[in-house]
Amino acid sequence: MRLHGFALPILLALPLPAIAQVTPSQSQDQIVVRGALEKMSDWRVAETDHVIVYSDGPAAELTRIAHNLERLHFLLSLLLNRVDQPDDTIKLRVTLVGDSAEFDAMDLKNYRSRQGPFAPAFQLQRYYDPREDGAVMASGRGESIAYVVPQPQIDLGSVISGLNAGPINPMGSGQAEPVSFATNTDTVRVNSGGVGVPITAEGRIYAGYAQHYLLTYFPAAYPRWYLDGFGELFSTIRIRPQDGAIEYGHMPEGYRKVIENLGNVPVKDVVTGRYFTTSAALKRWTPFHAWILTHFMFFSDARRPQFSKYLLAIARGATLEEAAKVFGDLDRLESEVKAYDNKRLPYERLTYPAERVAEPLVQQLTRGQAEFLKGRLELGSRVEIPAGAVPGMDAKTAKRADAARTEALEARGRWLARLRSHSGEFPNNIEAQVLLAEAECRSGNDEPCLAAAERALRVAPNDSRALAWKGVALTRQAIAGPADQRAARLQNARIFIARANRADTDATLPLIAYFRSFTDAGEAPPEVATVGLLKSTDAVPAAPGPRLLLGEELARQHQAVAARKILEPVAHGPYDSPEQPAAKAVLEGLAGE
């Protein structure tokens, strides 16, 4: 279903109004000053063929990470036979944000990329969102410590009396723990020691990129444990620029400490999925456990063919329990993994011509360009609202679901209020106004969305994003308006969407907006709209939203085989995305076809 090399300005056939363009007369020697130069920020951006990386840290660190991500892309392409293959996907945008505390304060939620479930010490500091306009990833820049054994507490004696506080959580991020006070005595205790392993920001980013690569170029329904392990396999890459060597598969630092203190996990219960239905998984399962099992499957000549069949069965909709039958005797598999873990584990080294992975281009951002970088990251976590209780839920679960929805709505309201105030301070900042337009539109506030889009267009009349969000707002207003005016108003909305497509023929937002201008209005989309949606799915294969729209349309056209291929990564994939229930419902409706 991929359309490599498919550049399609699909909306060129739509009629556009004549737009007068007036240019002030200028003499040839006249100097035009458009505004005072903006001051530079601490932020820089590094761009390679496949990634765009932002950071407010040292330039050398940014350059190294961006270059290594491009090297990792080349390594994965070598291993998975994709070198020199056509590539129409949108570049991943990676943002490295300050220290752990600064990153945590953003409260980014992985609605479409939940990992684990991991033990509390391994609640990882990485955010990944496969968005409709291109995937984004973020992490703090610093190193943290995962404490696999709680830090012991030293009794300093009865120094302070009358102070009571709850016990601290020693399984946290590795930041210095505060003094805690005993609940039943008057002794002061200070945390010290413990068993911890380092978790580096670079390792998190490399692991995340490996997962992104797999979901982008080989979209399928993978078991979550494998996707976690696949990332960990490449989290410890070692680069030797002097001779073009890349090594992967190295044991993560602290691996033995984790296994010794948390213990092994039952392999047969992992491959069947049973383990993750138990409370033990929440206490013991870690990325390192996922690493060893994936490492075994990668490097075992005997088990690798079986593992391929296992993954293929899951991709076609089999349960993990059903797929695991390909391994035969699971007790024997368990014994093999344990024996493998007691050996000196292998790693692999490959070489590449240095000229195949060019140095990234690095630029420093102005304050205006950098001001809303964090806001764009926060957007996905703020506008996404849980569905709340659904029929069939038990009372306790329904209450929690409704409470989560109410909390998310209130949090969105507070965030929107802050964004409106902040963007109001920058009326001529295109990034501020486009971000506000998207936030308003995705929150269902069409009039404020339209107003923000108009402000953005006054700054940049041909900005594709602003044009698209204006078209989205006008589409919704047309659908909600008088029935006798709907057709004309929809046509007017599509004019702005068409202009957005002309302004950036690679952007997915205009293609999706054009398609939805028909389906949201209860109309069958024309073929050109479906082809445009197919192109957007090709550009962001990991994004569940476009896949769901395309799968629904293919199902409507009774193209059951194609619909299943598009929807299975969403319906049976590793992440419980908001789109998953709808994708499952469409597949169930195709059962007889």
Order of alpha helices (4+ residues) and beta strands (2+ residues): beta-beta-alpha-beta-alpha-beta-beta-beta-beta-beta-beta-beta-alpha-alpha-beta-beta-alpha-alpha-alpha-alpha-alpha-alpha-alpha-beta-beta-alpha-alpha-alpha-alpha-alpha-alpha-alpha-alpha-alpha-alpha-alpha-alpha
